[in-house]
């Protein structure tokens, strides 16, 4: 009886420990939400939702100050779109190659390189962008090099480890019977991989894209170093023009901000948070629509 009671107590303690561990992430997200919305929503209300979201002038030092974040929203969208165009196709094709085509000796080297890419700090990526990518874009595409295009290429490189690793795991998780069935019906190795196995791994691939987009939207330091960050905000109109993103604006000004200026920066964080939530909701809707 005593052994059964001891085993029951251990099982109960384990369940409680696992429940607390699982709820830690939910509690952390909840606390962040409370902080952002309590601090940021009053500022958005005082500024005016329309003025805040559609205003094109950000001048906290004017009297009265103006807080319009539309150029930063557009800049963030441009940089995110460019990173997706550059990083997602390369990441998915690399994952397919590593899962289905890569020889074992080469696979070990590629896997090590991808793990190293995932561990490189953002500031190192930013320095690489300043030294290599900015001159390359300036000499080959025009402009001064500090542009949306440069930031997009750099962010595309930064999201590659996430997309490749998760997509490869999703592809490897597909049962070999699915692939073998396609081959038995006459499909070639390439056709079975791209027409059968890759669609079957759609859920994991989409999850990798969502996580990659989350990093692209939330990246601060590297984008700040290569995107331009004009002192006077202008509406981005092409990929060779500079831009200031929402995250870069917060990190540039939060250290010296106080009062309404600080509240407006926190409100910018609220917009960014809602933006990421909308992206996740959109992908969830697409997954349900496709039956994934």
C-alpha positions as CSV (number, residue, x, y, z in Angstrom):
1,X,0.0,0.0,0.0
2,X,2.8,2.3,0.9
3,X,4.6,1.7,-2.5
4,X,1.3,2.5,-4.4
5,X,0.9,5.7,-2.4
6,X,4.4,6.7,-3.1
7,X,4.1,6.0,-6.8
8,X,0.8,8.0,-6.9
9,X,2.4,11.0,-5.2
10,X,5.3,10.9,-7.6
11,X,2.9,10.8,-10.6
12,X,0.9,13.6,-9.1
13,X,4.0,15.7,-8.5
14,X,5.2,15.0,-12.1
15,X,1.8,16.1,-13.5
16,X,1.8,19.3,-11.5
17,X,5.4,20.0,-12.6
18,X,4.6,19.4,-16.3
19,X,1.4,21.6,-16.0
20,X,3.4,24.4,-14.5
21,X,6.1,24.1,-17.2
22,X,3.5,24.1,-19.9
23,X,1.7,27.1,-18.5
24,X,4.9,29.2,-18.1
25,X,4.9,30.2,-21.7
26,X,1.2,31.1,-21.6
27,X,1.7,33.2,-18.4
28,X,4.7,35.0,-20.0
29,X,2.7,35.9,-23.1
30,X,-0.2,37.0,-20.9
31,X,2.0,39.3,-18.9
32,X,3.5,40.8,-22.0
33,X,0.0,41.4,-23.4
34,X,-1.1,43.1,-20.2
35,X,1.9,45.3,-20.1
36,X,1.7,46.3,-23.8
37,X,-2.0,47.0,-23.8
38,X,-2.2,48.8,-20.5
39,X,0.7,51.0,-21.4
40,X,0.0,51.4,-25.1
41,X,-3.7,51.6,-25.7
42,X,-4.2,54.9,-23.7
43,X,-1.5,56.5,-25.9
44,X,-3.2,55.3,-29.1
45,X,-6.5,56.6,-27.8
46,X,-5.1,60.0,-26.9
47,X,-3.3,60.3,-30.3
48,X,-6.2,59.0,-32.2
49,X,-6.3,55.6,-33.9
50,X,-6.5,57.1,-37.4
51,X,-3.9,59.7,-36.8
52,X,-1.5,57.1,-35.2
53,X,-1.9,54.5,-37.9
54,X,-2.2,56.7,-41.0
55,X,-0.1,59.6,-40.0
56,X,3.1,60.1,-42.1
57,X,5.0,62.4,-39.6
58,X,6.8,61.3,-36.5
59,X,8.1,64.3,-34.6
60,X,8.1,63.9,-30.8
61,X,9.9,67.2,-30.3
62,X,7.4,69.4,-32.1
63,X,4.8,71.4,-30.3
64,X,2.3,69.7,-30.5
65,X,4.2,66.5,-31.1
66,X,3.1,64.3,-34.0
67,X,3.1,60.5,-33.8
68,X,2.4,58.9,-37.2
69,X,3.7,55.4,-37.9
70,X,2.5,54.7,-41.4
71,X,6.0,55.0,-43.0
72,X,7.3,52.6,-40.4
73,X,4.4,50.1,-41.1
74,X,5.1,50.3,-44.8
75,X,8.8,49.9,-44.2
76,X,8.3,46.8,-42.0
77,X,6.0,45.3,-44.7
78,X,8.5,45.9,-47.4
79,X,11.4,44.4,-45.5
80,X,9.2,41.4,-44.4
81,X,8.0,40.8,-48.0
82,X,11.5,41.0,-49.4
83,X,12.8,38.6,-46.7
84,X,10.0,36.1,-47.5
85,X,10.7,36.3,-51.3
86,X,14.4,35.7,-50.7
87,X,14.4,33.3,-47.8
88,X,11.3,31.1,-48.1
89,X,12.0,29.5,-51.5
90,X,15.7,28.9,-50.8
91,X,14.9,27.5,-47.3
92,X,12.2,25.1,-48.6
93,X,14.4,23.8,-51.5
94,X,17.4,23.4,-49.2
95,X,15.2,21.4,-46.8
96,X,14.0,19.2,-49.6
97,X,17.6,18.7,-50.8
98,X,18.8,17.8,-47.3
99,X,16.0,15.4,-46.6
100,X,15.8,13.6,-49.9
101,X,18.8,14.2,-52.1
102,X,21.8,15.1,-50.1
103,X,24.7,12.5,-49.7
104,X,25.5,11.7,-46.2
105,X,29.0,13.3,-46.0
106,X,27.7,16.5,-47.5
107,X,24.7,16.5,-45.2
108,X,26.9,16.5,-42.1
109,X,28.7,19.6,-43.3
110,X,25.4,21.4,-44.3
111,X,23.7,20.6,-41.0
112,X,26.7,22.0,-39.1
113,X,26.7,25.1,-41.2
114,X,22.9,25.7,-40.6
115,X,23.3,25.2,-36.9
116,X,26.1,27.7,-36.9
117,X,24.0,30.2,-38.9
118,X,21.2,29.8,-36.2
119,X,23.7,30.7,-33.5
120,X,25.2,33.8,-35.0
121,X,24.2,37.0,-33.1
122,X,22.1,39.6,-34.8
123,X,24.8,42.3,-34.5
124,X,27.2,40.0,-36.4
125,X,24.7,39.7,-39.2
126,X,24.3,43.4,-39.1
127,X,28.1,44.0,-39.4
128,X,28.3,41.5,-42.3
129,X,25.5,43.5,-44.0
130,X,27.3,46.8,-43.5
131,X,30.6,45.5,-44.7
132,X,29.5,43.2,-47.6
133,X,25.9,43.6,-48.6
134,X,25.7,47.4,-48.4
135,X,28.6,48.0,-50.9
136,X,27.4,45.1,-53.1
137,X,23.9,46.6,-53.4
138,X,25.3,50.1,-53.9
139,X,27.6,49.0,-56.7
140,X,25.2,46.6,-58.5
141,X,21.8,48.1,-58.0
142,X,22.3,51.8,-57.2
143,X,21.4,54.0,-54.3
144,X,23.6,54.3,-51.2
145,X,23.3,50.7,-50.2
146,X,21.4,51.3,-47.0
147,X,18.1,50.2,-48.3
148,X,15.1,47.9,-48.0
149,X,16.7,45.5,-50.5
150,X,19.8,45.2,-48.3
151,X,17.7,44.6,-45.2
152,X,15.5,42.0,-47.1
153,X,18.5,40.0,-48.3
154,X,20.0,40.1,-44.8
155,X,16.8,39.0,-43.1
156,X,16.3,36.3,-45.7
157,X,19.6,34.9,-44.7
158,X,18.7,35.1,-41.0
159,X,15.5,33.2,-41.4
160,X,17.0,30.4,-43.4
161,X,18.1,28.2,-40.4
162,X,14.6,28.3,-39.0
163,X,12.9,27.4,-42.3
164,X,15.4,24.8,-43.3
165,X,15.5,23.0,-39.9
166,X,11.8,22.8,-39.3
167,X,10.9,22.0,-42.9
168,X,13.5,19.2,-43.1
169,X,12.1,17.7,-39.9
170,X,8.6,17.9,-41.3
171,X,9.6,16.2,-44.5
172,X,11.5,13.4,-42.7
173,X,8.5,12.8,-40.5
174,X,6.3,11.8,-43.5
175,X,5.9,8.0,-43.6
176,X,8.2,6.3,-46.1
177,X,5.1,4.3,-47.3
178,X,3.7,7.5,-48.9
179,X,6.9,8.0,-50.9
180,X,7.1,4.3,-51.8
181,X,3.5,4.2,-52.9
182,X,4.1,7.1,-55.3
183,X,7.2,5.4,-56.7
184,X,5.3,2.1,-57.1
185,X,2.7,4.0,-59.2
186,X,5.5,5.0,-61.6
187,X,6.5,8.4,-60.2
188,X,10.2,9.4,-60.4
189,X,12.1,10.2,-57.2
190,X,11.8,13.9,-57.9
191,X,8.1,13.8,-58.8
192,X,7.3,11.7,-55.7
193,X,9.3,14.1,-53.5
194,X,7.8,17.4,-54.8
195,X,4.2,16.2,-55.7
196,X,3.6,13.8,-52.8
197,X,6.0,14.1,-49.9
198,X,6.3,17.9,-49.8
199,X,2.5,18.5,-49.9
200,X,2.1,15.9,-47.1
201,X,4.5,17.9,-45.0
202,X,2.6,21.2,-45.6
203,X,1.7,21.7,-42.0
204,X,5.3,21.6,-40.8
205,X,6.5,23.7,-43.7
206,X,3.9,26.4,-43.0
207,X,4.9,26.4,-39.4
208,X,8.5,27.0,-40.4
209,X,7.4,29.9,-42.6
210,X,5.4,31.4,-39.7
211,X,8.4,31.3,-37.4
212,X,10.6,32.7,-40.0
213,X,8.2,35.6,-40.6
214,X,8.0,36.2,-36.9
215,X,11.8,36.6,-36.8
216,X,11.8,38.8,-39.8
217,X,9.2,41.1,-38.3
218,X,10.7,41.2,-34.9
219,X,14.4,41.6,-35.9
220,X,15.8,44.9,-34.7
221,X,19.6,45.3,-34.6
222,X,20.5,43.9,-38.0
223,X,17.8,45.9,-39.7
224,X,18.8,49.1,-37.9
225,X,22.4,48.7,-39.2
226,X,21.5,48.3,-42.9
227,X,18.1,49.7,-43.6
228,X,18.9,53.4,-43.6
229,X,16.8,54.7,-40.6
230,X,16.3,58.2,-41.9
231,X,16.1,60.9,-39.3
232,X,13.3,62.5,-41.3
233,X,10.8,59.7,-42.1
234,X,9.7,59.4,-45.6
235,X,7.2,56.9,-47.1
236,X,9.3,54.1,-48.7
237,X,8.5,54.0,-52.4
238,X,11.0,51.4,-53.8
239,X,13.3,48.7,-52.6
240,X,16.4,50.8,-53.1
241,X,15.2,53.5,-50.7
242,X,15.9,53.5,-47.0
243,X,13.3,52.8,-44.4
244,X,12.8,52.7,-40.7
245,X,10.9,49.7,-39.3
246,X,8.6,49.6,-36.3
247,X,11.2,47.7,-34.2
248,X,14.1,49.9,-35.2
249,X,12.1,53.0,-34.3
250,X,11.5,51.6,-30.8
251,X,15.1,50.7,-30.1
252,X,16.4,54.0,-31.6
253,X,14.3,56.3,-29.4
254,X,13.2,54.4,-26.3
255,X,16.3,55.1,-24.3
256,X,15.8,58.9,-24.4
257,X,11.9,58.8,-24.4
258,X,9.7,59.8,-21.5
259,X,6.0,60.8,-21.0
260,X,3.9,60.8,-24.1
261,X,6.9,59.9,-26.3
262,X,7.6,56.7,-24.4
263,X,3.9,55.8,-24.4
264,X,3.8,56.3,-28.2
265,X,6.7,53.9,-28.6
266,X,5.0,51.3,-26.4
267,X,1.9,51.8,-28.6
268,X,4.1,51.0,-31.6
269,X,4.9,47.8,-29.9
270,X,1.2,47.1,-29.6
271,X,0.8,47.6,-33.3
272,X,3.7,45.2,-34.0
273,X,2.2,42.6,-31.6
274,X,-1.2,42.8,-33.2
275,X,0.4,42.6,-36.6
276,X,2.2,39.3,-35.7
277,X,-1.1,38.0,-34.3
278,X,-2.9,38.7,-37.5
279,X,-0.2,36.9,-39.5
280,X,-0.5,33.8,-37.3
281,X,-4.3,33.9,-37.6
282,X,-4.1,34.2,-41.4
283,X,-1.8,31.2,-41.6
284,X,-4.1,29.3,-39.3
285,X,-7.1,30.0,-41.5
286,X,-5.1,28.9,-44.6
287,X,-4.2,25.6,-42.8
288,X,-7.9,25.0,-41.9
289,X,-9.0,25.8,-45.4
290,X,-6.5,23.3,-46.8
291,X,-7.4,20.7,-44.2
292,X,-3.9,20.7,-42.8
